[in-house]
C-alpha cells in the first residue's frame, strides 16, 4: 500500500526564517519530537512457507498541541502535515479539546533541519531525530515494498529512539534570583 503524501506536503523553500523560528518556539513550548515504533506480525497465510514474521518500522514525528486552533492551523498552512482532535482523557485536568498538528518522516526531517538553529529546549532531541533520519536513504523505502533493512541499522534506530525517549525536556537547574 503506497501512501499519497503529496496532499500533506508543502514547499518549504517559500517559508521565511522568522516562521521557522516561530515554529521552533512552538515545538519547544507546546510540541514534541518522537520516534514511533510499530511491529506488524504477518499472518501465516500471507507467507508461502506458512510461518509468521515480525516486520518492524520506525517513523519520526514532530507535533504541536494546543487548545487554540489558530496555532495548529498556522502550522498546517505553512509547513503541511495534518491536524487532528485529541479528546480529553481521564488524567487531564483541563477538559478542553486539544488540537494536534503533526508531520512525519521526511517532512519532519526538513522542518527540524530548518528549525535547528532556533531551538532553545529541544535542540538535543532535534539532533537525535536528525541522526535517526540519516539511517534512511531518501527515496529508497516506499511504504509496503517489503524493503529489508540490515539488522545493524534496525539496532541503531532502536538505540537512537531509546536515547530520545530517555532525554528529558526540562533539565534545568533553577537558581535563586537575586
MIDOSE-1310 file (N, C-alpha, C; in nm, 2 decimals, decimal comma, always signed):
residues 178
xxxx	+0,08/-0,12/+0,00/+0,00/+0,00/+0,00/+0,09/+0,12/+0,00; +0,07/+0,21/-0,10/+0,15/+0,33/-0,10/+0,07/+0,45/-0,06; +0,12/+0,52/+0,04/+0,05/+0,64/+0,09/+0,08/+0,76/+0,01; -0,02/+0,83/-0,03/-0,01/+0,96/-0,10/+0,02/+1,07/-0,01
xxxx	+0,14/+1,11/+0,01/+0,18/+1,22/+0,10/+0,18/+1,36/+0,03; +0,15/+1,36/-0,10/+0,16/+1,49/-0,17/+0,06/+1,59/-0,11; -0,06/+1,55/-0,07/-0,16/+1,64/-0,02/-0,12/+1,70/+0,12; -0,02/+1,64/+0,19/+0,02/+1,68/+0,32/+0,15/+1,76/+0,31
xxxx	+0,22/+1,76/+0,20/+0,35/+1,83/+0,19/+0,34/+1,97/+0,15; +0,43/+2,05/+0,19/+0,44/+2,19/+0,15/+0,58/+2,22/+0,09; +0,59/+2,32/+0,01/+0,72/+2,36/-0,04/+0,78/+2,45/+0,06; +0,88/+2,41/+0,14/+0,94/+2,48/+0,25/+1,03/+2,59/+0,20
xxxx	+1,06/+2,59/+0,07/+1,16/+2,70/+0,02/+1,09/+2,84/+0,03; +0,96/+2,84/+0,03/+0,89/+2,97/+0,04/+0,87/+3,02/+0,19; +0,90/+2,93/+0,29/+0,88/+2,97/+0,43/+0,99/+3,06/+0,48; +0,96/+3,16/+0,54/+1,06/+3,26/+0,59/+1,13/+3,21/+0,71
xxxx	+1,25/+3,26/+0,74/+1,33/+3,22/+0,85/+1,26/+3,25/+0,98; +1,19/+3,36/+0,98/+1,11/+3,40/+1,10/+1,00/+3,30/+1,13; +0,94/+3,24/+1,03/+0,84/+3,14/+1,05/+0,90/+3,01/+1,11; +1,02/+2,98/+1,06/+1,09/+2,86/+1,12/+1,12/+2,89/+1,27
xxxx	+1,16/+3,01/+1,30/+1,19/+3,05/+1,44/+1,07/+3,04/+1,52; +0,96/+3,09/+1,47/+0,83/+3,08/+1,54/+0,79/+2,93/+1,56; +0,81/+2,85/+1,46/+0,77/+2,71/+1,48/+0,86/+2,64/+1,58; +0,99/+2,67/+1,58/+1,09/+2,62/+1,68/+1,04/+2,65/+1,82
xxxx	+0,99/+2,77/+1,84/+0,94/+2,81/+1,97/+0,82/+2,74/+2,01; +0,73/+2,71/+1,91/+0,60/+2,64/+1,93/+0,64/+2,49/+1,97; +0,74/+2,43/+1,90/+0,78/+2,30/+1,93/+0,84/+2,29/+2,07; +0,93/+2,39/+2,10/+0,99/+2,40/+2,23/+0,89/+2,40/+2,34
xxxx	+0,79/+2,49/+2,32/+0,69/+2,51/+2,43/+0,57/+2,42/+2,43; +0,52/+2,38/+2,31/+0,39/+2,31/+2,31/+0,40/+2,18/+2,22; +0,52/+2,14/+2,19/+0,54/+2,03/+2,09/+0,62/+1,92/+2,14; +0,63/+1,82/+2,05/+0,71/+1,70/+2,08/+0,79/+1,66/+1,96
xxxx	+0,90/+1,59/+1,98/+0,98/+1,52/+1,88/+0,99/+1,38/+1,92; +0,93/+1,29/+1,85/+0,94/+1,15/+1,89/+0,96/+1,05/+1,77; +1,00/+0,93/+1,81/+1,02/+0,83/+1,71/+0,92/+0,72/+1,74; +0,83/+0,69/+1,66/+0,73/+0,58/+1,68/+0,78/+0,45/+1,63
xxxx	+0,75/+0,34/+1,70/+0,79/+0,21/+1,66/+0,66/+0,12/+1,64; +0,66/+0,05/+1,53/+0,54/-0,04/+1,51/+0,59/-0,17/+1,46; +0,54/-0,27/+1,53/+0,56/-0,41/+1,49/+0,44/-0,47/+1,43; +0,45/-0,53/+1,31/+0,34/-0,59/+1,25/+0,38/-0,74/+1,23
xxxx	+0,29/-0,83/+1,27/+0,31/-0,97/+1,25/+0,24/-1,01/+1,13; +0,31/-1,07/+1,04/+0,24/-1,12/+0,92/+0,16/-1,24/+0,95; +0,05/-1,26/+0,89/-0,03/-1,38/+0,91/+0,04/-1,50/+0,84; +0,03/-1,62/+0,89/+0,09/-1,73/+0,82/+0,04/-1,75/+0,68
xxxx	-0,09/-1,71/+0,66/-0,15/-1,72/+0,53/-0,09/-1,63/+0,42; -0,02/-1,52/+0,47/+0,05/-1,42/+0,38/+0,18/-1,48/+0,34; +0,24/-1,57/+0,40/+0,37/-1,62/+0,37/+0,36/-1,76/+0,30; +0,45/-1,78/+0,21/+0,44/-1,91/+0,13/+0,47/-2,03/+0,22
xxxx	+0,56/-2,01/+0,32/+0,60/-2,13/+0,40/+0,51/-2,14/+0,52; +0,41/-2,05/+0,53/+0,31/-2,07/+0,64/+0,36/-2,02/+0,78; +0,48/-1,96/+0,78/+0,53/-1,91/+0,91/+0,48/-1,76/+0,93; +0,50/-1,71/+1,05/+0,47/-1,58/+1,08/+0,60/-1,50/+1,09
xxxx	+0,60/-1,37/+1,06/+0,72/-1,29/+1,06/+0,69/-1,15/+1,12; +0,78/-1,10/+1,20/+0,75/-0,96/+1,25/+0,82/-0,86/+1,16; +0,75/-0,76/+1,12/+0,80/-0,65/+1,05/+0,80/-0,53/+1,14; +0,92/-0,47/+1,15/+0,93/-0,35/+1,24/+0,95/-0,23/+1,16
xxxx	+0,88/-0,12/+1,19/+0,90/+0,01/+1,13/+0,92/+0,12/+1,23; +0,99/+0,22/+1,19/+1,01/+0,34/+1,28/+0,98/+0,46/+1,20; +0,91/+0,56/+1,27/+0,88/+0,68/+1,20/+0,90/+0,80/+1,29; +0,96/+0,90/+1,23/+0,99/+1,03/+1,31/+0,86/+1,11/+1,30
xxxx	+0,82/+1,16/+1,42/+0,70/+1,25/+1,42/+0,74/+1,38/+1,49; +0,69/+1,49/+1,44/+0,70/+1,62/+1,51/+0,56/+1,68/+1,52; +0,53/+1,72/+1,64/+0,39/+1,77/+1,66/+0,39/+1,89/+1,75; +0,28/+1,97/+1,74/+0,25/+2,08/+1,83/+0,10/+2,07/+1,87
xxxx	+0,08/+2,08/+2,00/-0,06/+2,07/+2,06/-0,10/+2,20/+2,12; -0,23/+2,23/+2,11/-0,28/+2,35/+2,17/-0,43/+2,34/+2,17; -0,49/+2,41/+2,26/-0,64/+2,42/+2,26/-0,69/+2,53/+2,17; -0,60/+2,62/+2,13/-0,64/+2,72/+2,04/-0,61/+2,68/+1,89
xxxx	-0,72/+2,67/+1,81/-0,69/+2,62/+1,67/-0,61/+2,71/+1,59; -0,59/+2,84/+1,62/-0,51/+2,93/+1,54/-0,36/+2,88/+1,53; -0,31/+2,83/+1,64/-0,17/+2,78/+1,63/-0,15/+2,66/+1,54; -0,23/+2,56/+1,56/-0,21/+2,44/+1,48/-0,25/+2,46/+1,33
xxxx	-0,35/+2,54/+1,31/-0,38/+2,58/+1,17/-0,27/+2,66/+1,10; -0,21/+2,75/+1,18/-0,09/+2,82/+1,13/+0,02/+2,72/+1,09; +0,05/+2,62/+1,17/+0,15/+2,52/+1,14/+0,11/+2,45/+1,01; -0,01/+2,40/+1,00/-0,05/+2,33/+0,88/-0,04/+2,41/+0,76
xxxx	-0,09/+2,53/+0,76/-0,09/+2,62/+0,64/+0,06/+2,64/+0,59; +0,15/+2,66/+0,68/+0,29/+2,70/+0,64/+0,38/+2,58/+0,62; +0,35/+2,47/+0,69/+0,45/+2,36/+0,69/+0,39/+2,22/+0,64; +0,26/+2,22/+0,61/+0,20/+2,09/+0,57/+0,16/+2,01/+0,69
xxxx	+0,15/+1,88/+0,67/+0,11/+1,79/+0,77/-0,04/+1,79/+0,79; -0,09/+1,75/+0,91/-0,23/+1,74/+0,93/-0,26/+1,78/+1,07; -0,39/+1,81/+1,10/-0,44/+1,85/+1,23/-0,54/+1,75/+1,27; -0,54/+1,71/+1,40/-0,64/+1,62/+1,45/-0,68/+1,66/+1,59
xxxx	-0,80/+1,62/+1,63/-0,85/+1,65/+1,76/-0,82/+1,53/+1,85; -0,78/+1,57/+1,97/-0,75/+1,48/+2,08/-0,85/+1,50/+2,19; -0,93/+1,40/+2,22/-1,03/+1,41/+2,32/-0,96/+1,41/+2,46; -1,02/+1,48/+2,56/-0,96/+1,48/+2,69/-0,97/+1,34/+2,75
xxxx	-0,86/+1,31/+2,81/-0,85/+1,18/+2,88/-0,88/+1,19/+3,03; -0,89/+1,08/+3,10/-0,92/+1,09/+3,25/-0,81/+1,16/+3,33; -0,69/+1,16/+3,28/-0,57/+1,21/+3,36/-0,56/+1,36/+3,33; -0,62/+1,42/+3,23/-0,60/+1,56/+3,20/-0,71/+1,64/+3,28
xxxx	-0,66/+1,73/+3,36/-0,74/+1,82/+3,44/-0,82/+1,91/+3,35; -0,75/+1,96/+3,25/-0,82/+2,05/+3,15/-0,90/+1,97/+3,06; -1,03/+2,00/+3,06/-1,13/+1,92/+2,99/-1,15/+1,97/+2,85; -1,07/+2,07/+2,80/-1,09/+2,13/+2,67/-1,04/+2,03/+2,57
xxxx	-1,09/+2,03/+2,45/-1,04/+1,95/+2,34/-0,91/+2,01/+2,29; -0,81/+1,92/+2,28/-0,68/+1,95/+2,24/-0,66/+1,93/+2,09; -0,60/+2,02/+2,02/-0,57/+2,00/+1,87/-0,43/+1,97/+1,86; -0,40/+1,88/+1,76/-0,26/+1,84/+1,74/-0,22/+1,86/+1,59
xxxx	-0,12/+1,94/+1,56/-0,06/+1,94/+1,43/+0,05/+1,84/+1,43; +0,06/+1,76/+1,32/+0,16/+1,65/+1,32/+0,22/+1,64/+1,18; +0,35/+1,62/+1,17/+0,41/+1,58/+1,05/+0,50/+1,46/+1,07; +0,54/+1,39/+0,97/+0,62/+1,27/+0,99/+0,73/+1,25/+0,88
xxxx	+0,82/+1,17/+0,91/+0,92/+1,12/+0,82/+1,00/+1,24/+0,76; +1,01/+1,24/+0,62/+1,09/+1,33/+0,55/+1,04/+1,48/+0,58; +0,91/+1,50/+0,59/+0,86/+1,63/+0,62/+0,91/+1,68/+0,75; +0,90/+1,59/+0,85/+0,95/+1,62/+0,99/+1,10/+1,65/+0,98
xxxx	+1,17/+1,58/+0,91/+1,32/+1,60/+0,90/+1,35/+1,74/+0,84; +1,28/+1,77/+0,73/+1,30/+1,90/+0,67/+1,27/+2,02/+0,76; +1,16/+2,00/+0,84/+1,12/+2,11/+0,93/+1,23/+2,12/+1,04; +1,27/+2,01/+1,09/+1,37/+2,01/+1,20/+1,51/+2,07/+1,15
xxxx	+1,55/+2,04/+1,03/+1,67/+2,10/+0,98/+1,66/+2,25/+0,98; +1,55/+2,30/+0,94/+1,53/+2,45/+0,93/+1,50/+2,51/+1,06; +1,45/+2,44/+1,16/+1,43/+2,50/+1,29/+1,55/+2,48/+1,38; +1,64/+2,40/+1,35/+1,75/+2,36/+1,44/+1,83/+2,48/+1,50
xxxx	+1,86/+2,59/+1,42/+1,93/+2,70/+1,48/+1,85/+2,78/+1,59; +1,72/+2,76/+1,59/+1,63/+2,84/+1,67/+1,58/+2,76/+1,80; +1,61/+2,63/+1,81/+1,56/+2,56/+1,93/+1,64/+2,61/+2,05; +1,56/+2,62/+2,16/+1,62/+2,65/+2,29/+1,62/+2,53/+2,38
xxxx	+1,50/+2,46/+2,38/+1,48/+2,35/+2,47/+1,50/+2,21/+2,40; +1,46/+2,20/+2,28/+1,45/+2,07/+2,22/+1,56/+2,05/+2,11; +1,67/+2,12/+2,13/+1,78/+2,11/+2,03/+1,84/+1,97/+2,03; +1,87/+1,91/+2,15/+1,92/+1,78/+2,16/+1,83/+1,67/+2,10
xxxx	+1,70/+1,69/+2,13/+1,61/+1,60/+2,07/+1,60/+1,61/+1,92; +1,61/+1,73/+1,87/+1,62/+1,75/+1,72/+1,74/+1,69/+1,66; +1,86/+1,70/+1,73/+1,98/+1,64/+1,68/+1,97/+1,49/+1,68; +1,91/+1,43/+1,78/+1,89/+1,28/+1,78/+1,79/+1,24/+1,67
xxxx	+1,69/+1,32/+1,65/+1,59/+1,29/+1,54/+1,65/+1,29/+1,41; +1,74/+1,39/+1,38/+1,81/+1,40/+1,26/+1,91/+1,29/+1,24; +1,98/+1,25/+1,35/+2,07/+1,13/+1,34/+1,99/+1,01/+1,30; +1,87/+0,99/+1,36/+1,78/+0,88/+1,32/+1,74/+0,89/+1,17
xxxx	+1,71/+1,00/+1,12/+1,67/+1,02/+0,98/+1,79/+0,99/+0,89; +1,91/+1,01/+0,93/+2,03/+0,98/+0,85/+2,04/+0,83/+0,83; +1,97/+0,74/+0,91/+1,98/+0,60/+0,88/+1,89/+0,56/+0,77; +1,82/+0,65/+0,71/+1,73/+0,63/+0,59/+1,80/+0,68/+0,47
xxxx	+1,78/+0,62/+0,36/+1,82/+0,67/+0,23/+1,70/+0,73/+0,16; +1,70/+0,86/+0,14/+1,59/+0,93/+0,08/+1,54/+0,86/-0,05; +1,41/+0,84/-0,06/+1,35/+0,78/-0,18/+1,37/+0,63/-0,19; +1,44/+0,57/-0,10/+1,46/+0,42/-0,12/+1,35/+0,33/-0,06
xxxx	+1,29/+0,38/+0,05/+1,19/+0,29/+0,12/+1,05/+0,34/+0,09; +0,98/+0,28/+0,00/+0,84/+0,31/-0,02/+0,75/+0,22/+0,07; +0,64/+0,28/+0,12/+0,56/+0,20/+0,21/+0,51/+0,08/+0,14; +0,52/-0,04/+0,20/+0,47/-0,16/+0,15/+0,55/-0,23/+0,05
xxxx	+0,68/-0,20/+0,04/+0,77/-0,26/-0,06/+0,83/-0,39/-0,01; +0,82/-0,41/+0,12/+0,89/-0,53/+0,17/+1,04/-0,51/+0,18; +1,08/-0,39/+0,18/+1,22/-0,35/+0,18/+1,29/-0,41/+0,31; +1,40/-0,48/+0,29/+1,47/-0,55/+0,40/+1,58/-0,45/+0,45
xxxx	+1,57/-0,43/+0,58/+1,67/-0,34/+0,65/+1,77/-0,42/+0,73; +1,90/-0,39/+0,71/+2,00/-0,46/+0,78/+1,98/-0,45/+0,93; +2,01/-0,56/+1,00/+1,99/-0,57/+1,15/+2,07/-0,46/+1,22; +2,19/-0,42/+1,18/+2,26/-0,32/+1,25/+2,20/-0,18/+1,23
xxxx	+2,13/-0,16/+1,12/+2,05/-0,03/+1,10/+1,93/-0,03/+1,20; +1,86/-0,14/+1,21/+1,75/-0,15/+1,30/+1,80/-0,13/+1,44; +1,91/-0,18/+1,48/+1,97/-0,17/+1,61/+2,00/-0,02/+1,64; +2,06/+0,04/+1,54/+2,10/+0,19/+1,55/+1,97/+0,27/+1,57
xxxx	+1,87/+0,24/+1,49/+1,74/+0,31/+1,51/+1,68/+0,30/+1,65; +1,68/+0,17/+1,70/+1,63/+0,15/+1,83/+1,71/+0,22/+1,94; +1,84/+0,22/+1,92/+1,92/+0,29/+2,02/+1,90/+0,44/+2,02; +1,88/+0,50/+1,90/+1,85/+0,64/+1,89/+1,71/+0,67/+1,95
xxxx	+1,62/+0,58/+1,92/+1,48/+0,60/+1,98/+1,49/+0,60/+2,13; +1,56/+0,50/+2,18/+1,57/+0,49/+2,33/+1,64/+0,61/+2,39; +1,74/+0,66/+2,32/+1,81/+0,78/+2,37/+1,72/+0,90/+2,37; +1,64/+0,91/+2,27/+1,54/+1,02/+2,26/+1,43/+1,01/+2,37
xxxx	+1,38/+0,89/+2,39/+1,28/+0,87/+2,50/+1,34/+0,90/+2,64; +1,47/+0,88/+2,66/+1,53/+0,90/+2,79/+1,58/+1,04/+2,81; +1,57/+1,12/+2,71/+1,62/+1,26/+2,72/+1,51/+1,35/+2,77; +1,52/+1,40/+2,89/+1,41/+1,49/+2,94/+1,40/+1,62/+2,87
xxxx	+1,29/+1,69/+2,87/+1,27/+1,82/+2,82/+1,32/+1,93/+2,92; +1,31/+1,90/+3,04/+1,32/+2,00/+3,14/+1,44/+1,98/+3,24; +1,56/+1,97/+3,18/+1,68/+1,95/+3,26/+1,74/+2,09/+3,28; +1,68/+2,16/+3,38/+1,72/+2,30/+3,41/+1,73/+2,31/+3,56
xxxx	+1,85/+2,36/+3,60/+1,87/+2,38/+3,74/+1,82/+2,53/+3,77; +1,72/+2,54/+3,86/+1,67/+2,67/+3,89/+1,74/+2,72/+4,01; +1,80/+2,84/+3,99/+1,88/+2,91/+4,09/+1,80/+3,03/+4,14; +1,82/+3,06/+4,26/+1,75/+3,17/+4,32/+1,79/+3,30/+4,25
xx	+1,69/+3,38/+4,22/+1,71/+3,51/+4,16/+1,74/+3,62/+4,26; +1,84/+3,69/+4,25/+1,88/+3,80/+4,35/+1,79/+3,92/+4,33
